[in-house]
Amino acid sequence: MTQSKRTKLVHGGTRRSQYGELSEAIFLTQGFAYDSAEQAEARFLKPSEDEYIYARYGNPTVRMFEERIALCEGTEDAFATASGMAAVSGALMSMLRAGDHVVSARALFGSCLYVLEEVLTRYGVDVTFVDGTDLDAWRDALRDDTKVVFFESLANPTLEVVDIAAVTELAHARGARVVVDNVFATPVFSRCAEQGVDVIVYSATKHIDGQGRALGGVILGSREHIRGVVEPYMKHTGGAMSPFTAWVMLKGLETMDLRVRAQTANASAIAAALHGHPKLARMIYPGHASHAQTELAQRQMGAGGTMLALEVQGGQEAAFRFLNALQIVLISNNLGDAKSIATHPATTTHQRLSEDQRAGLGISPGLIRLSVGIEGESDLVEDILQALDRV
Ligand SMILES: *Cc1c(COP(=O)(O)O)cnc(C)c1O
């Protein structure tokens, strides 16, 4: 019987101890004791399934999380990491060496941009940045020595959609492998595996926890890639997820589908209420007919997702007045949370960039990023409308 994502998110990967506990156990241990010296030797030589050596390599609670998220994503395996950035940097560093070429979309989360622009280049990797929505730009940038293509499927914060299937086809035709940071699209609306993506990365801090508690990340792909390429790099460089975090993330996965669908329904309602509002220069929501790529978003994710961007008329001063007038929506820089959150990218998440870089990415002084939570729909719409009145 093939199970739905919803069922896998509740039961997948569960390991029960001799006590038969209902809720997943936290194996808060860094090491494991062996019955004999011979057993220790054999395990170091080749641990079999569900045999553990040291928590930097693996742990039963972490393994439950890895199996559950891999079942959800439809990949053979996964490696859990200490944060989303440990996943992004580990996914890339484990695949690349000096002299390799990478093509990346330009519109990236600030820390992703740092890894590609400042870290990889320091180790002799050549990186070309392109407009992720322009298939000709991808085609022109790909070379015979291109090893990796990297992009965020929904760009932060302007919510441009990268055509996963088309970019993957172009990359594979040139022998490059595709790494997608799929945080904004969420594992709920991901079809990356069937679209041919080789390596999928999430910050579990976002929709997977979804309740603002813990930092975490995960790298997903084929068993050969995860155990042969990712694991050796991660287990020796130290970016492992803690067993406690894995337990928080397991409990997050149980309710993730419900939360993300409720957040998406709220986001659609907010988009409908704000479309054409006189105080807004732009309202960007991939699930709304006014988004230039709404068909692609629909085809790729089957939904508009949990994130919106608004550009208020009147620049930074108006944006700050809007933020300060919000009563339910919180000012923060997290996203994917049960609580609705508003962010001013130009002065926070993208402050490090020059004004020119920000302008190139569409991050204007009036732009607000909205991560929609699970609160009551009419409360959120009312809160945002009353804050716009104060602009
Ligand atoms: C938050 C985020 C990350 C980094 O995740 P952390 O858990 O904060 O390290 C990477 N990519 C995207 C798109 C993100 O939103």
The ligand as an SDF file (V2000), in Angstrom:
LIG
                    3D

 15 15  0  0  0  0  0  0  0  0999 V2000
   16.7790   30.4940    6.5780 C   0  0  0  0  0  0  0  0  0  0  0  0
   17.2830   30.0610    5.2650 C   0  0  0  0  0  0  0  0  0  0  0  0
   18.5190   29.4020    5.1560 C   0  0  0  0  0  0  0  0  0  0  0  0
   19.4240   29.1540    6.3390 C   0  0  0  0  0  0  0  0  0  0  0  0
   18.8530   28.3980    7.3460 O   0  0  0  0  0  0  0  0  0  0  0  0
   19.3370   28.4670    8.8770 P   0  0  0  0  0  0  0  0  0  0  0  0
   18.5810   27.3680    9.5210 O   0  0  0  0  0  0  0  0  0  0  0  0
   18.9850   29.8290    9.3840 O   0  0  0  0  0  0  0  0  0  0  0  0
   20.8200   28.2410    8.8750 O   0  0  0  0  0  0  0  0  0  0  0  0
   18.9310   29.0160    3.8910 C   0  0  0  0  0  0  0  0  0  0  0  0
   18.1860   29.2620    2.8000 N   0  0  0  0  0  0  0  0  0  0  0  0
   16.9950   29.8880    2.8640 C   0  0  0  0  0  0  0  0  0  0  0  0
   16.2170   30.1300    1.6180 C   0  0  0  0  0  0  0  0  0  0  0  0
   16.5020   30.3130    4.0990 C   0  0  0  0  0  0  0  0  0  0  0  0
   15.3190   30.9470    4.1680 O   0  0  0  0  0  0  0  0  0  0  0  0
  1  2  1  0
  2  3  1  0
  2 14  2  0
  3  4  1  0
  3 10  2  0
  4  5  1  0
  5  6  1  0
  6  7  2  0
  6  8  1  0
  6  9  1  0
 10 11  1  0
 11 12  2  0
 12 13  1  0
 12 14  1  0
 14 15  1  0
M  END
$$$$
